[in-house]
Amino acid sequence: MWVCVSDVFDVKAIVKTIIECVTYKALDQNLGMDQLQKQLRDEIDGRKYLLVLDDVWNEDVQQWLSLKNLLMGGARGSKIILTTRSMKVAKITSNCPPYVLKGLSDDDAWSLFKKIAFKEGYADSTNSVFVEMGKQISENCAGVPLAINTIGGMLSFKGTLIEWQSFLDRQLSRISLRENEILDSLGLSYSHLPSHLKLCFAYCGLYPRGHAIDVQTLVQFWIAQGFVKQSNPSQSLYEIGFGYFKDLVERSFFQEVGERYSGEGLTCKMHDLMHDLAIFVAKTNSIVVDSNFSAGEVGGKCRHISVNPSLIPLIKGKRLRTLLHFPNKREESQHMSDETWDSIISNCIHLRVLKLDNLDINKVPRSIHKLKHLRYLDLSNNPKLKILPKGICKIQNLQALKLDWCSQLKELPKKIENLVNLTHITCEQCHSLTHMPRGIGVLTSLQTLSGFVVDKDGSHGGADLSELSGLNNLRGQLRIKNLGFVKNAKEIFRAANLKEKQHLRSLVLVWSGDSDDDDKSLEDLQPHPNLESLLVIGWRGDAKFPSWISLLTNLVNISIWGPSKFKHLPSFAQLPCLQHLFVLDLVELEYMDNNNPNGRQGDLESFFPLLKRLHIQNCPNMKVWWRRRPIDDDNEDDTTVIGTSTIAFPCLSHLHIEDCPLTSMPLYPSLDELILVNTSSRPLKQTLKMNTTSISPSTSTPSLPLSKLSSFHVQNIEELDTSMLD
């Protein structure tokens, strides 16, 4: 039985079609649902059947369940095959993993293309230039037979190299889509999108082809343009916008989506044909202006452009709402002239998004405040930029200010508290920042504040850490610098209220200066338990690590960098999510853990259950892992007792130990990569000789220790016979 469902999921109509497939008879149009249900039961109950529901778009779970319940009476072995273009449909209709239909291979695509493109005899199939261009075109078709047929058929009537080259360079997307045949295929998915997702998808045509799209930035673009609507008061606009992105992913509009938390750092790409579709559906509303276009092609209806900055003065864009610059690594770096700035401010007064990164900008004109509709301003990667004009604080609609890698920028503008709609400030790698402006704590809508710089001596009148107190909507990463210069540290640290920032995922705490920090306890900088990454750099306080570390059960990454006075670290072994542990430059560290498991079964099963990467470097006083030396550690050959010397990391795949005389540590039989520099060979020898039956039962260690090792580097290791690894 085969039922073409299409966009209208009408249970009554589907049941009627199924019955007609079984009986080969047309049914009375006036039959009610009760009558149809009874007849369906009569036809399929107790019978083995195969039903294909083709082209399903319904995403309503209840509608699907109402149909599914009617189909449950078949005999054992009955199957339902459902085809859809939406991953969301696949998820709600079955627990089985979907079979994702792939395109033709490059060889099969080329075979089909040349059969069609050369069939009329206009183009010479023996000409190597035609063949090479044909292969490039067929590869651009993404293995889609419809695309190959359409483009190949069109080119079959073009017999000159110039015509083929022109198509390859300029017309691949335009001509094929105007033919409405590829549009009928790809455009069908687009036509099913709700109106807000159509706007979001079409906007993506501004990105260069093949560009790695930063998802957080894309969502911020959508928000700035007003595409994202506050449908749920309990969600932020970003959360709603990120939901839009996930909807488009499920409908296969994006690919190569990286998997990271909550969208921070997430990237994706659009397939070339989807990118072409985005350009097509945007029509004259969005234009990519490059050397192949004249400024005259930017019509009065154009709202969004992606442009080479040198062409900006030629554009008269009174209605422009987006002006983007995407740096091209293959071209020489661009320079932002005063003429270009003047053109933007005088001709593009309705701009909402302005992205001018990597343009060698050394100053921003005072008149920028005239862009009163601006919501997104990106000035990143302009290392000559030293100061921002006060006028920026008059742009009260501004939501995002991006300043990453402006390495000479000395300060953020005063009166930043006037930017009441600001939700994102990024200043990664702004090494010259001396302080944060007072009043920043008023901006309680802030979701991103990538860095907070403590005023070292108070001479700049900067904000102190207490201004972080009310910024509890912060997300992603927060890096706090110059903690060693905080006065009344205990009081100020507590006032920062880090433990209430439940949305933060990464926290970097950086001390500076040569003085001891005994009164600046880490204990008072306790973060929220939701934290996933913690980096502590240069704390010189007492030798005790804060007690709250055991409460951070969601930690995935821990990095402790010296110099510091730590004699030992707390037990990280039972942190259930920990995957990466880095310990560097702890010159006074004597051992890692004060408590050894002593072979207890519960301890063994929970010992670093997910740790994948361990890096210990420049810890010259660390000779043992545990403070108490187990009885069997004196005997290199004793691997039969379940003592500390036979405890193994169950998942560790990468180990780097350098400048650390570590003679006793957990064993590591499952490594893929091992780097040992200026350290003891004893743990390696014990690992190679270990009896696998003595390992924790939870480990998935192969039968031979280090049998998975693919990369091995040793340097300055005494008494090591490398033939042991053969």
C-alpha positions in Angstrom: 0.0 0.0 0.0 1.3 3.4 -1.0 -0.2 6.7 0.3 1.1 10.1 -0.8 0.4 12.2 2.3 2.1 15.5 1.3 1.6 18.6 3.4 -2.0 18.0 4.6 -2.1 15.3 7.2 -5.8 14.4 7.1 -6.2 11.1 9.0 -9.6 10.5 7.4 -8.3 10.9 3.9 -5.2 8.7 4.6 -7.4 5.9 6.0 -9.7 6.2 3.0 -6.7 5.9 0.6 -5.4 2.9 2.5 -8.7 1.1 2.2 -8.9 1.9 -1.6 -5.4 0.5 -2.0 -6.4 -2.8 -0.4 -9.8 -3.2 -2.0 -9.0 -1.6 -5.4 -12.3 0.2 -5.1 -13.3 3.8 -4.8 -15.1 4.6 -1.6 -18.2 6.7 -1.1 -17.1 10.3 -0.3 -19.7 10.6 2.4 -18.5 7.8 4.7 -17.9 9.0 8.3 -14.7 8.3 10.3 -16.4 5.5 12.3 -17.4 3.7 9.2 -13.9 4.1 7.7 -12.3 2.9 10.9 -14.4 -0.2 11.0 -13.7 -1.0 7.4 -10.0 -0.5 7.9 -10.0 -3.0 10.8 -11.8 -5.5 8.6 -9.2 -5.2 5.9 -5.9 -5.2 7.9 -6.6 -6.9 11.3 -4.6 -10.1 11.4 -3.1 -9.6 8.0 0.6 -8.8 7.3 1.0 -5.6 5.4 3.6 -3.1 4.1 2.4 0.5 4.1 4.4 3.4 2.6 3.4 6.9 3.8 5.2 9.1 1.3 6.2 12.8 1.7 5.0 13.3 5.3 5.2 16.9 6.7 3.0 16.6 9.8 4.9 17.5 13.0 1.9 17.1 15.4 2.5 14.1 17.6 -1.2 13.7 18.4 -2.3 13.5 14.8 0.4 10.9 14.1 -0.7 8.8 17.1 -4.3 9.0 16.0 -3.3 7.3 12.7 -0.8 4.9 14.3 -3.5 3.5 16.7 -5.7 2.7 13.7 -2.9 0.7 12.1 -2.0 -1.5 15.1 -4.1 -4.6 14.2 -1.8 -6.0 11.5 -0.2 -9.4 11.8 3.3 -9.8 13.2 5.9 -8.5 10.7 3.7 -5.7 9.4 5.8 -2.6 8.5 5.3 1.1 7.9 7.8 3.0 5.8 7.6 6.7 6.1 9.4 9.2 3.8 9.9 12.8 4.9 12.2 15.8 4.4 12.0 16.7 8.1 14.1 15.1 10.8 11.5 16.3 13.3 8.9 14.2 11.6 11.2 11.2 11.7 11.8 11.7 15.4 8.1 11.9 16.4 7.0 9.0 14.3 9.5 6.3 15.3 12.1 5.4 17.8 14.1 3.7 15.0 17.1 5.7 13.6 16.0 7.1 10.2 17.7 6.1 7.0 19.1 9.3 5.6 19.0 9.2 1.8 22.4 10.2 0.4 23.2 11.7 -2.9 24.9 9.9 -5.8 28.6 9.3 -5.5 30.8 11.6 -7.6 31.4 8.8 -10.1 27.7 8.0 -10.5 26.8 11.7 -10.6 29.4 12.3 -13.4 28.1 9.2 -15.3 24.6 10.5 -15.3 25.6 14.1 -16.1 27.8 13.2 -19.1 25.0 10.9 -20.5 22.6 13.8 -20.5 24.9 16.8 -21.2 26.6 15.3 -24.2 23.6 13.4 -25.7 22.7 16.1 -28.2 26.2 16.2 -29.6 26.6 20.0 -29.3 29.5 19.6 -26.8 32.5 17.4 -27.5 32.6 14.7 -24.9 36.2 13.9 -26.0 37.4 17.4 -25.2 39.3 17.3 -21.9 38.2 20.9 -21.1 34.5 20.1 -21.5 35.0 17.0 -19.4 36.8 18.9 -16.6 34.1 21.7 -16.5 31.4 19.0 -16.6 32.9 17.2 -13.6 33.0 20.5 -11.6 29.4 21.2 -12.5 28.2 17.7 -11.6 30.0 17.9 -8.2 28.1 21.1 -7.5 24.8 19.2 -7.9 25.3 17.5 -4.6 24.4 14.1 -6.0 20.8 15.1 -6.6 19.6 13.4 -9.8 17.0 16.1 -10.4 19.6 18.8 -10.3 21.9 16.7 -12.6 19.1 16.1 -15.1 18.0 19.7 -15.2 21.5 21.3 -15.6 22.8 18.5 -17.9 19.7 18.9 -20.1 20.2 22.7 -20.3 23.9 22.4 -21.2 23.3 19.7 -23.8 22.2 22.5 -26.1 25.3 24.6 -25.5 28.3 23.6 -27.6 31.0 26.2 -26.9 33.5 26.3 -24.1 32.6 29.9 -23.4 29.0 29.0 -22.7 29.9 26.3 -20.3 32.5 28.4 -18.6 30.0 31.3 -18.2 27.5 28.9 -16.7 30.1 27.5 -14.3 31.2 30.9 -13.2 28.0 32.9 -13.0 24.8 31.1 -13.9 24.8 27.8 -12.1 22.4 28.9 -9.4 20.5 31.5 -11.4 19.7 29.6 -14.5 18.9 26.3 -12.9 16.6 27.9 -10.3 14.8 30.0 -12.9 14.1 26.8 -14.8 11.9 26.0 -11.8 12.8 22.3 -11.9 15.4 22.3 -9.2 13.3 25.0 -7.4 10.4 22.5 -7.5 12.5 20.1 -5.6 14.5 22.2 -3.2 11.8 24.9 -3.1 9.2 22.5 -1.9 11.0 22.3 1.5 11.2 26.1 1.6 7.5 26.5 0.7 6.6 24.5 3.8 8.4 26.7 6.2 6.4 29.1 8.4 6.9 32.8 7.5 9.4 33.5 10.2 11.7 30.6 9.2 11.5 31.8 5.5 12.9 35.1 6.5 15.7 33.5 8.6 16.6 31.1 5.8 16.6 33.7 3.0 18.9 35.9 5.2 21.6 33.2 5.0 22.2 33.9 1.4 24.4 36.9 2.5 27.1 34.5 3.7 29.8 33.5 1.2 29.4 30.1 -0.4 30.9 27.4 1.8 31.3 29.7 4.7 31.5 28.2 8.2 28.5 30.0 9.8 28.8 30.9 13.5 25.4 30.0 14.8 25.4 32.4 17.7 26.2 35.3 15.4 23.5 34.2 12.9 20.9 34.1 15.6 22.0 37.6 16.7 21.5 38.8 13.1 18.0 37.4 13.1 17.2 39.1 16.4 18.6 42.4 15.2 16.4 42.3 12.1 13.3 41.5 14.2 12.8 38.1 12.7 12.7 36.5 16.2 9.5 37.1 18.1 9.0 36.8 21.9 6.5 34.0 21.8 7.4 32.6 25.2 8.1 35.0 28.1 10.1 32.4 29.9 12.6 32.2 27.1 15.1 34.8 26.0 15.1 36.0 22.4 18.3 34.1 21.8 16.8 30.8 23.1 13.8 31.3 20.8 16.1 32.2 17.8 18.3 29.2 18.5 15.1 27.1 18.4 14.5 28.6 14.9 18.0 27.4 13.9 17.3 23.9 15.2 14.0 23.8 13.2 16.0 24.6 10.1 18.6 21.9 10.9 15.8 19.3 11.3 14.5 20.3 7.9 18.0 19.8 6.4 18.6 23.4 5.5 22.0 23.3 7.2 24.7 20.7 7.4 28.0 19.9 9.1 26.6 21.2 12.4 29.2 21.0 15.2 27.9 19.5 18.5 28.6 21.9 21.4 26.5 23.2 24.2 23.7 25.7 23.8 25.0 27.1 20.6 28.2 28.8 21.9 30.9 28.1 19.5 28.5 26.1 17.3 29.1 26.3 13.5 27.3 25.0 10.5 27.4 25.2 6.7 24.9 25.4 3.9 25.2 23.1 0.9 25.8 25.1 -2.2 22.4 24.3 -3.7 20.7 25.4 -0.5 22.8 28.6 -0.6 21.7 29.1 -4.1 18.1 28.7 -3.0 18.5 31.2 -0.2 19.8 33.8 -2.8 17.0 33.0 -5.1 14.1 33.3 -2.6 15.6 36.5 -1.2 15.4 38.0 -4.8 16.3 41.7 -4.7 15.9 42.0 -1.0 19.4 40.7 -0.3 22.5 41.0 -2.5 26.1 39.9 -2.3 28.1 42.8 -3.9 31.5 41.8 -5.2 33.7 42.5 -8.1 31.3 40.8 -10.5 28.5 43.2 -9.6 28.1 46.9 -10.2 26.8 49.1 -7.5 23.8 49.9 -9.7 22.5 46.4 -9.1 21.7 47.4 -5.5 18.1 48.6 -6.1 15.9 50.7 -3.9 14.2 47.6 -2.5 17.5 46.0 -1.3 17.6 45.7 2.5 20.6 43.5 3.1 24.0 43.4 1.5 27.3 41.6 1.9 30.0 43.7 0.3 33.6 44.5 -0.3 34.2 47.7 1.7 35.9 49.4 -1.2 32.5 49.4 -3.0 30.6 50.9 -0.1 30.9 54.5 -1.3 29.3 53.6 -4.6 26.2 52.2 -2.9 23.2 54.5 -2.1 21.4 52.4 0.4 18.9 54.5 2.2 16.8 51.5 3.1 19.7 49.1 3.9 19.3 47.3 7.2 22.3 45.0 6.9 25.9 45.7 5.8 28.2 42.8 6.2 31.9 42.3 5.5 33.3 38.8 5.4 37.1 38.7 5.3 38.6 36.7 2.5 41.8 35.0 3.4 42.8 34.8 -0.2 42.7 38.5 -0.7 44.9 41.3 0.7 43.6 42.8 3.9 41.2 45.7 3.3 41.4 49.1 4.8 38.4 51.1 6.1 38.8 54.7 4.8 37.2 57.8 6.2 35.3 58.1 3.0 33.8 54.7 3.6 32.7 55.6 7.1 31.2 58.9 5.9 29.3 56.9 3.2 27.8 54.5 5.7 26.7 57.1 8.2 25.2 59.5 5.7 23.7 56.9 3.3 22.7 54.0 5.5 20.9 55.6 8.4 18.5 52.7 8.9 21.2 50.0 9.4 20.4 47.4 12.1 23.5 45.2 11.5 27.0 46.5 10.7 29.8 44.0 10.5 33.2 45.6 9.8 35.7 43.2 11.2 39.3 42.8 10.0 39.4 46.1 8.2 42.5 47.8 9.7 40.2 50.3 11.5 42.1 52.7 13.8 39.3 55.0 14.7 35.5 55.1 14.7 33.9 58.5 13.9 32.0 60.4 16.6 29.0 60.6 14.3 28.4 56.9 14.5 25.6 57.8 17.0 23.5 58.8 14.0 23.0 55.2 13.2 20.2 55.2 15.9 18.6 52.0 14.6 21.8 50.0 14.9 21.4 46.8 16.9 24.5 44.8 16.0 28.0 46.3 15.7 31.1 44.1 15.0 34.5 45.8 15.0 36.5 42.7 15.8 40.0 42.0 14.5 41.0 45.6 14.2 44.2 45.7 16.3 44.9 49.4 15.6 41.7 50.4 17.3 42.6 52.1 20.6 39.5 53.9 21.7 35.8 54.0 21.0 33.8 57.3 20.7 31.4 58.2 23.5 28.7 58.5 20.9 28.4 54.8 20.8 26.6 55.0 24.1 23.8 57.1 22.4 22.8 54.1 20.2 20.2 52.9 22.7 18.9 50.1 20.4 22.3 48.5 20.4 22.1 44.8 21.4 25.5 43.3 20.5 29.0 44.9 20.5 31.8 42.7 19.2 35.4 43.8 19.9 37.4 40.5 19.9 41.1 40.7 19.0 41.2 44.5 19.2 44.5 44.1 20.9 45.3 47.8 21.4 41.8 48.8 22.7 42.4 50.5 26.1 38.8 50.9 27.4 35.2 50.5 26.7 33.2 53.8 26.4 32.0 55.5 29.6 28.3 55.7 30.3 27.9 52.2 28.9 24.9 51.9 31.3 22.9 54.0 28.7 22.9 51.0 26.4 19.9 49.5 28.2 19.2 46.9 25.4 22.7 45.6 25.3 22.8 41.8 25.6 26.2 40.9 24.2 29.7 42.4 24.8 32.6 40.3 23.5 36.2 41.4 24.1 38.3 38.2 23.7 42.1 38.9 23.4 41.7 42.6 24.1 45.0 42.5 26.1 45.3 46.3 26.5 42.0 46.8 28.3 42.8 48.4 31.7 39.4 48.2 33.3 35.7 47.9 32.8 33.5 51.0 32.8 31.5 51.8 35.9 27.8 51.2 35.5 28.2 48.0 33.6 26.4 46.2 36.4 23.2 48.1 35.4 23.0 46.1 32.2 21.1 43.2 33.7 20.0 41.9 30.3 23.6 41.0 29.4 23.9 37.4 28.2 27.5 37.6 27.0 30.3 39.4 28.8 33.4 37.5 27.6 35.8 39.4 29.8 35.9 41.5 33.0 39.2 43.3 33.7 39.8 44.5 37.3 41.3 48.0 37.5 44.8 47.3 38.9 45.4 50.4 41.0 42.0 52.2 40.7 43.5 55.0 38.7 41.0 54.6 35.9 37.9 54.8 38.0 36.8 51.4 36.7 34.1 49.0 37.9 34.8 46.6 40.7 33.8 42.9 40.7 30.6 43.7 42.7 29.1 45.0 39.5 28.8 41.4 38.4 26.4 40.8 41.2 23.2 41.3 39.3 24.4 40.0 35.9 22.8 36.6 36.4 21.7 36.2 32.8 25.3 35.7 31.6 25.9 32.7 29.4 28.8 31.1 27.7 32.3 32.0 29.1 33.3 34.7 31.6 37.0 35.5 32.0 38.0 37.6 35.0 41.4 39.2 34.9 43.7 40.8 37.5 42.1 39.2 40.5 45.3 39.6 42.4 44.8 43.4 42.6 41.3 43.3 44.2 41.1 45.2 47.5 38.9 43.8 50.3 38.9 40.6 48.2 36.8 38.4 50.5 33.9 40.9 50.5 34.2 41.8 46.8 34.6 38.2 45.6 31.4 37.2 47.4 29.6 40.3 46.0 30.4 39.1 42.5 27.8 36.4 43.2 29.2 33.9 40.8 27.2 31.0 42.4 24.0 32.5 41.1 25.0 32.6 37.5 23.4 29.3 36.5 23.7 29.9 32.7 27.5 30.3 32.7 29.3 27.3 31.1 32.9 28.4 31.3 34.8 30.4 34.0 38.4 31.6 33.7 40.0 33.1 36.8 43.3 34.9 36.2 45.5 36.4 38.9 48.3 38.8 38.1 51.2 40.3 40.0 53.9 38.8 42.3 52.2 39.3 45.7 50.8 36.4 47.7 47.0 36.0 47.6 46.3 34.4 50.9 43.5 36.9 51.6 42.0 36.4 48.1 40.6 33.0 48.6 39.2 31.0 45.8 36.6 29.8 48.3 34.7 33.0 47.8 34.5 32.7 44.0 32.3 29.7 44.1 30.5 29.2 40.7 27.1 27.6 40.0 27.0 23.8 39.8 26.0 24.0 36.1 29.6 25.1 35.2 31.2 22.8 32.6 34.7 24.3 32.2 37.0 25.8 34.9 40.4 27.4 34.3 42.4 28.9 37.2 45.6 30.7 36.3 48.4 32.0 38.6 46.7 31.9 42.0 49.4 32.1 44.7 47.2 31.7 47.7 47.3 29.0 50.4 47.9 25.4 49.5 44.3 24.3 49.8 42.0 24.1 46.8 38.4 25.3 47.4 35.9 22.8 48.8 33.3 23.7 46.2 35.1 21.8 43.5 33.3 18.6 44.5 29.9 20.3 43.9 30.7 21.0 40.3 29.5 17.6 39.0 28.9 18.9 35.5 32.6 19.8 34.9 33.9 18.5 31.6 37.2 20.5 31.5 39.5 21.5 34.4 42.8 23.4 33.9 45.0 24.5 36.7 48.0 26.7 35.7 50.7 28.0 38.0 52.5 29.5 39.5 50.7 28.5 42.7 51.3 27.1 46.2 49.2 24.0 45.8 50.8 21.0 47.5 48.1 18.7 46.3 44.8 19.0 44.4 41.4 17.8 45.5 40.1 14.5 44.3 38.9 15.0 40.7 38.5 11.2 40.3 34.8 11.1 41.1 33.6 14.0 38.9 31.3 12.0 36.7 31.5 14.2 33.5 35.2 15.2 33.6 36.9 14.5 30.2 39.9 16.8 30.1 42.3 17.6 32.9 45.3 20.0 32.5 47.9 20.7 35.3 50.7 23.0 34.3 53.5 24.9 36.2 52.5 23.8 39.7 56.1 23.7 41.0 55.2 23.0 44.6 52.7 20.2 43.8 53.8 17.0 45.5 50.9 14.7 44.7 47.6 14.8 42.9 45.2 13.2 45.3 45.1 12.9 49.1 43.0 9.8 49.0 43.7 6.5 47.2 40.8 4.1 46.4 42.5 1.2 48.1 40.9 -1.2 45.7 37.3 -0.8 46.9 34.9 -1.9 44.1 32.8 1.3 44.3 35.9 3.5 44.1 37.3 1.6 41.1 34.1 1.8 39.1 33.8 5.6 39.6 37.5 6.4 39.1 37.7 9.1 36.4 34.8 7.4 34.5 35.0 9.6 31.4 38.5 11.2 31.5 39.9 11.2 27.9 42.8 13.6 28.0 45.4 14.2 30.8 48.2 16.7 30.6 50.7 17.2 33.4 53.7 19.5 32.7 56.4 21.3 34.8 55.5 19.8 38.2 59.1 19.0 39.3 58.2 17.9 42.9 55.4 15.6 41.9 56.6 12.0 42.3 53.4 10.1 43.2 49.7 10.4 42.4 48.5 9.5 45.9 49.8 10.8 49.2 49.8 7.4 50.8 52.0 5.0 49.0 50.4 1.5 48.5 52.2 -1.6 49.6 52.7 -3.0 46.1 54.1 0.2 44.6 57.7 -0.8 45.6 57.5 -3.8 43.3 57.4 -2.9 39.6 56.4 -6.5 38.7 53.6 -6.8 41.1 50.4 -6.3 39.1 48.3 -9.1 40.6 46.9 -7.2 43.6 44.1 -4.8 43.1 46.0 -1.9 44.8 46.6 1.6 43.7 49.3 0.6 41.2 46.8 -1.5 39.2 44.0 1.1 39.1 43.6 2.2 35.5 42.0 5.1 33.6 39.0 3.4 31.9 38.7 5.9 29.0 41.9 7.8 28.8 43.0 8.2 25.2 45.6 11.0 25.3 48.3 11.3 28.0 51.1 14.0 28.1 53.6 14.0 31.0 56.5 16.4 30.8 59.1 17.6 33.4 57.5 15.7 36.2 59.3 12.8 38.0 56.1 10.8 38.4 56.9 7.2 39.4 53.5 6.1 40.7 50.1 6.8 39.0 47.1 5.1 37.6 47.8 2.9 34.6 46.7 3.7 31.1 46.2 0.7 28.9 43.7 2.2 26.4 45.7 5.1 25.0 45.7 6.3 21.4 48.5 8.9 22.0 51.3 9.0 24.6 53.9 11.7 25.2 56.5 11.3 27.9 59.3 13.9 28.3 61.7 14.0 31.2 59.7 11.7 33.4 59.8 8.3 34.9 59.4 5.2 32.8 57.9 3.2 35.7 54.2 3.8 35.1 54.7 2.8 31.4 56.4 -0.4 32.4 53.6 -1.3 34.8 51.0 -0.6 32.2 52.7 -2.9 29.7 53.0 -5.7 32.3 49.6 -5.3 33.8 47.2 -8.2 34.1 44.0 -7.1 32.4 41.9 -9.2 34.8 42.9 -6.9 37.6 41.5 -3.8 36.0 38.3 -2.2 37.0 35.4 -4.1 35.6 34.0 -0.9 34.1 36.9 -0.5 31.7 36.7 -1.5 28.1 40.4 -2.2 27.9 41.5 -4.3 24.9 43.2 -7.7 25.6 46.7 -6.2 25.3 47.7 -3.0 27.1 48.4 -0.1 24.7 47.3 -2.2 21.7 45.4 0.9 20.5 48.4 3.2 20.6 48.8 5.1 17.3 51.2 8.0 18.4 54.1 7.6 20.8 56.8 10.2 21.7 59.4 9.8 24.4 62.3 12.1 25.2 64.9 11.9 28.0 63.3 8.8 29.6 65.8 6.6 31.5 65.8 2.8 31.6 63.2 2.5 28.9 63.4 -0.3 26.4 61.3 0.8 23.5 61.2 -2.8 22.2 58.7 -3.4 24.9 56.1 -1.7 22.6 56.8 -3.9 19.7 
